[in-house]
Amino acid sequence: MVERDSRFDAVIVGGGFYGALIAVYLVRQRGLERVLIVEAESGLCQRASRNNQARVHNGYHYPRSFTTAFRSRVNLPRFVRDWSSAVTREFTALYAIARRNSKVSALQFERFCREIGAPLRRADPSSRSLFDARLIEEVFVVEEYAFDATVLGQLASDLLAESGVEVRCQTRAVRIEHGGEDGLQVELCGGQGEVGRVVAPYVFNCTYSGLNQMGGDFPGVHAALKHEVTEMALIRLPPALRDMAVTVMDGPFFSIMPYPPRSLHTLSHVRYTPHLHWEEVAGIDPYQKLADYPRVSRVDRMLRDAQRYLPAIGAAEVVESIFEVKTVLVKSEGDDGRPILFERHAELPGCYSVLGGKIDNIFDVLDKLDSEQIACSKLQAGEKSL
């Protein structure tokens, strides 16, 4: 017999933005009443949801992946509508096309933007003068936004509270097992080492880089994953660049984006941001690998290379670097696409794994959930007694 307090209609493992929104969806759209989120950190939206570029994509970043670009164009208006108070628009977003080593020319980039319906215009002389014309073919002004992860996390927390979702932080799910008529059994480990168990007909694994770190009967995801230890530098830009975002396309270049939670900018570089990478290997915990990594910064190299294209960035002040694990699908390495992973585990009915590469991918996840057979448990409906 399973105690009432340990029985739920769904358990969400991972309290990032995806996990929180899936929980709210299950309550509000599918009628589930007892939903639990377990999160290893001390609060919600503390890892991948926060430690990123804070870019709300509008398709420009993916000229080699039409599907990813188009889905960004579709999702951006939805994101701005639903999360407007977390969206920052008070900056000019510039995309510059490098003359050499770029995988797309200025003409190809313009054609691509027309195809996906993404607005752009050629920058005025004052904006173009910020760049070294010997290295940059053309500069475009685009419509792209940033999000404030702190505000987004608070909005998600408010929605969870309004929806009656129970949240247990500093709690890890370590095993998922078949539970017979009880549904799926999830073994939990608290921050003080205490162990407990909950059961539910549905479990959603939203642990990002930790997708395959679950024990028990959990089969692991079938898709091949690649992990990277990455460095995102936080910088304070000089006045000439402070109200801008700049991305140099499309190859071994760099990007600066506003980072609203700190009133700073992020600096990332295709060559220097990834410190090491590896394909998913059984027995290797990506988060432990991150914890053991020495974290020697490469921000000097990022700035030195960026300054060749954008001389004014040489006056930027480095504040700190954030190291995190980034996880992508191996199949997307060729075109740099960012499709979602939405996997229903046939070996463990009722268990799903979810991975998204961008914040706006959440709408693709929710659209996928619309087609799933998810219903209230018989227990909740009063058809089965404890």
Sequence and secondary structure as in RCSB ss.txt:
>XXXX:A:sequence
MVERDSRFDAVIVGGGFYGALIAVYLVRQRGLERVLIVEAESGLCQRASRNNQARVHNGYHYPRSFTTAFRSRVN
LPRFVRDWSSAVTREFTALYAIARRNSKVSALQFERFCREIGAPLRRADPSSRSLFDARLIEEVFVVEEYAFDAT
VLGQLASDLLAESGVEVRCQTRAVRIEHGGEDGLQVELCGGQGEVGRVVAPYVFNCTYSGLNQMGGDFPGVHAAL
KHEVTEMALIRLPPALRDMAVTVMDGPFFSIMPYPPRSLHTLSHVRYTPHLHWEEVAGIDPYQKLADYPRVSRVD
RMLRDAQRYLPAIGAAEVVESIFEVKTVLVKSEGDDGRPILFERHAELPGCYSVLGGKIDNIFDVLDKLDSEQIA
CSKLQAGEKSL
>XXXX:A:secstr
   GGGB SEEEE  SHHHHHHHHHHHHTT    EEEEESSSSSS STTTSS  EE  STT TT HHHHHHHHHH
HHHHHHHTGGGEE  SEEEEEEESSS SS HHHHHHHHHHHT  EEE  HHHHTTS TTTEEEEEEE  EEE HH
HHHHHHHHHHHHHT EEEESEEEEEEEE GGG EEEEEEETTS EEEEEES EEE  GGGTT  EET    SS E
EEEEEEEEEEE  TTTTTEEEEEESSS EEEEEEGGGTEEEEEETTTSEEEEEE  TT  HHHHHHH      HH
HHHHHHHHH GGGGG EEEEEEEEEEEEEGGGTTTT    EEEE TTSTTEEEEE SSGGGHHHHHHHHHTS   
  TTTTTSS  
